[in-house]
Amino acid sequence: MVSLRERKSRASYTDVAQGLEDLSSGDEGQAGSGTGAASGSGSGEDSGSDNDDDEDKGDTSFSSGASSEFRPDSTSPDRGKGRALPTVDSPNDEDDLIYDEVEDDDEENIDPALRSMSMTHTPGMDFDIDMGMGMAMAGPSRKALVNQRQKRPTQTITRSTSIPFPLSSASQPTHGQSEIYLLDLAYREAIRQSTLNMTFQNPVATRTDKERHNDRGKDQTRLHGTDAFPPGHPTPFSTRLLQTPTPDARGRSPAQEVEWVDESANRNVGPLERKDKRKKDGWSSHSRLTVGHPWELWRGEGWWPEMYLGAGGDDAEGSSAVASGKREDWLMKEDVRLGLGDIGTYKVEDMMLLNEEEAELYLPTPINQHGDPWTTCYVGPHDQQVPVNFEMFDSKSFAETNSINPRIGHTFFAGGPIWGMDWCPYPASRAAEFGDSQYLAVSTLPHIDTRPAMYEKWPRTSHGSIQIWSLRPGFSVAVDGDDVMNGAGFTGTETGGMTCELVLCVQGGPVMEIRWMPLGVWDDYDLSTLGRKDTPVPKLGILVAVQLDGTISFYPVPHPRFVKQELPSPPIYLRLDEPLLRLEVPDASCMCFDWLTGTRIAAGLSNGHVAVWDIFDALASGDSTTLLPSIYTTISGTAIRSIAAGRTPPSDDQLGSEPIYLVTGTHDGSCILLDLRDPLYPVELSHSRVPCMTVGWAQQMASPITVDTDFVVTAIKVRKSGQGRGHHLSSHRGQVWGVATSDYHTMLVSGGTDGAVILGNYHTGFYRNRKMPLVQERLYEVDYNATTGEYRILDDILPEAISLEAASSRRPAASSRRGHNEPPSHLLKTGAWSPHVGIHQVVWNNGGGLGKAGWVASGGASGLGRVEWVEGRWRDGIAAAVV
């Protein structure tokens, strides 16, 4: 017979955390007694009556958790934790020693906190469990337990007297030994409850997905009100149209009358009050908009520091007055002159004119996969399209290609992938003298298979070309060669529409990006001297080009109407071997550029640097050997792909100062804001996993525009309330190649690898409720048939409203399983688009004044370009009250 041994608590294990010692139940003095209070039976006799049954079963006995065999201070090799070794010899002694060694190994891996709790002396009741019936019976008396000394128990579990029986269904672990059963049930129950609380949410506090989605969709007006709304143009004056500038069906625009509004006339209204008034007016009127920006809301003139002439007087106290909006204190944009009128002018006899055969070396090769010198494009209504062959320099009006298209415009073919486009800044008064013509510069790569490598400079002798297209109202008149006022330049029948009038044949490689000098470089002319041999041809402007030889070159462009016509029909091929000025960095290639002022240019380089040049003196003298950048700083470890100048005055009282912000997009996916006052510390606005191919600047918001990882065009606030917050404007299904903003309105146009040109309004990101869908309009979309090599243009597409989740490729919160609530197929995003359909360039007409601000041009890899008139519409056709 083996007596029940008492277990002594180890002194070092009895330190229990404060507040946990009360979890033990019962009197510690009763732990080893055989009384009814300890055993749970009514008396010792009652317990003894069950001795025979317990001995016959030999099943399970439950110890009180206090055994004298646990002697931590003993030098005996038999000490240890776990089942106690018998005090008398038995055949199972060797097995017990092995069993104790295994438990000693397990003890080393026990958490100290768990070990301290497990060794706490806790009294408890002894129960027997009938394994067959699953019933609890009163424990045997001490005498009965002594009779069972030779029988090894099959299961030992310690239970607390304060815990009801249903919690006693614990057993030995299946894999290895665990000491969790040594813990008091109160500890184990606390562990179980904490595990459940961490794993499962409280059903009472659980909210539905719809409730959480509604909470996130709070109206932004409740948070910011009009403080988040853009203040509009940065000048203390504005100009507005008094009648519609919309062209008629033949493309003719009515004569425009522009009103000057002095917003500083009230001396009691300062810059802050003036901006608040603009915000409130914009908030009230823009709730009536659908897509776009109606002409009634267009405002000029933008801001350039050269436009500001001075403060214009003193205030009542005799101190210097704040910025004035009086007409005499400002120049209209078209009236600004830089003093470069005689630079780059040529006489007709000094020009190198080429014939068509000689010009072929410079022109793109429009050869399709069948070897034909044209490209085939399906045009017309989406269900009635017909194929049209476009040869190089061909153009067709929308009335010819799609009669149901409500917009006015033209489709033209440049012969190769279009990478550069820009409208010529020419005064509207001068353009009216030549049939109200507007000029668009276009640059191309030689072929769709031409793939320029990054960091590779082409030889200086490489050929390239720049096309000068004219856009005239759609009418035909007989032109007399002496009648210059009606569009003189050549005699014959002049037809309106899109015409390529001039091709500049240049050296230095193909042109990847072009921009006209923005202010005042066109030449005056005297009509009485025209036609004389010694009379220089007046300049249309100076065109700046990024070429594949890694340089930025400045080319003078003569007015096409004054160049002697020696060919039977346009275009005129003019060879220019050397530019007026060439900017170059020896160890890097120029990738992109933008104008800070009329004579200050900022360029992004392939080595991650930004360079800023002041080019007026070098351009006037023609000597660029000593020209060095005024700023040269690094902002990235990769090439700079795009750059935009933040043409916003530094403050309200510095309207004559130069702009201070540059926004750049890099190939590592960063959009970086650079303050030119401290160029050593650029600020990263955003970072995505795809290259940032384009950036822009919204002058009315004083905010940069970039593209995020989901190909969503986003405006980021950098001033006042909501700083650093982005507002979604439009969404593409592929990488965005270009974005365009206007100085006169808030419409934004973007083009991407998905072949779509999308119109949005960057005011909508500020007043739109976050739960409302994103409204945008696809102006057109290009598709490509890889089997036949033919293109298709769809332009009868209605405006669309898509949820922000679909726009950003995210399923709404109510979606719990993949495949549910997926975006529609026409909104799925991918980077694997055919290179034939990409739209590389989009640009608004910022150089023709307020009346021409609705013209937008776009073009891409197909070589097909489009110009069209775009303006917004009022909701329900009812215009809001415009102040």
Summary of the structure (lengths in Angstrom):
residues: 883
radius of gyration: 41.9
end to end distance: 107.6
largest distance: 140.4
contacts: 2835
relative contact order: 0.11
helix: 19%
strand: 28%
